[in-house]
């Protein structure tokens, strides 16, 4: 491969280097025994991991982040699946326009969405900021849910659903016994993608934060502005470890090719 | 048009003035059709002729734009597929990939609330009928195309449908398997006594399998009848051409005579055969293609009206005259095999 396409191969290697090297620095720094984010570390210890786990603001905001990510992923799927079905199975006029419209949150800058939500929901309707964030994240995840489930739907032979109808299943029954089970890998990947996107989101979460409800990335951002301790690095490593565990579980249960196969259309 | 199927009792299904349009396109144009009970009917025609659209209307996946479809005497024009009790076999087989073979076959039975013991019995019975009893526990993905096809048939007949509908069931199989499945489907039809409607674009398939065949083109029925009737007496130019009548000879009055290549007799001009039929022309040999069993000879002949037509003769190699391109021949077609076609519309 490399011998035949040296340019492509070098670019690929460069890509990996750019992606992975910063991570390596963070991971190494997390194990320092010193008290600043300095590289190379002055010595080795696990103290910043126990500090991170004991640091209340991080832990409470981690719980908030998880809550938000899980709930918004679920809501995005609950909204996105019917929309994807309507686009791909229904007889709607102007399907492609509709599909474009549902992907628009990807184009609108998040700060604009955030500001609109802030004005309309938090100030205007006096909603608490968890609900507002939940709405914001759901809106943001929604295009992913529509797109990824839509891609799995497009790959599915519609005759399979016709067959179920022909054998006596009502449309609802067909959906639950045939469409939904076949959609499972797509739903899983859409959910995972939404979860990760929500968990990593900064702009919206930053704009809609409050003292009682703040996500982990926002709290960490806040923290590094005032402190320079390796606790941020160790927290990052813990998150990284969590992500790897999720990835392994996903690979073992469904398979990566299957999960992300849904996106490449 | 000759509609002469020996049928007894009421038809399994009836189309009356059924039309289906998609925007400006008329896929099916006011067809009337009776599907005889307990027989195998094929809808035959080139792609876009309306055969699959007709089948999908019969199955309930499409609602006719106008007209009525009656199934077992009941107006079913607007009945959704799940309320029709028809067994459909799709071109792509459309098995449920997340269920075992047995669960695929049991699906329709569960919906009909057939109890577990009876269900098992009927699943086994259906799978044995298609010769797949031993694969009940397999996943569809593990099966060959031919086996998946059989599962699809078993799933459709397990519900004891009022009609069995097959949409180009053999087109995804390889040539050898296709021939085997033709007789297999015939066997299943005669063992179950089901009324079967099969859609195909393959005239050999239709001729071999049908009790009644229905030829369609541009959304209209061109001819229907028993295969031997249609084959021996095509009603128009399209049907003749579709069934392999290669030779069309204008009769000078706008109408045509047609004869199959195997019935066109060529004799060297030096020793002309006694003129017996309505067609007796002189021609020049253009091409001779030896094919082992038979020889295909293309000639150019002058019609009584003075037109030049190309004719094709298919003779058994054993008794074929020794002809070369450029030779003059006399062309005869026996009256018994000559079909008079109405003017092309």
Interface residues (C-beta under 8 A of the other chain):
Chain A: X157 X159 X160 X162 X163 X164 X165 X166 X167 X168 X169 X170 X173 X177 X178 X181 X182
Chain B: X59 X60 X61 X80 X81 X82 X83 X84 X85 X86 X87 X88 X90 X91 X92 X94 X95 X96 X97 X98 X107 X108 X111 X112 X155 X156 X159
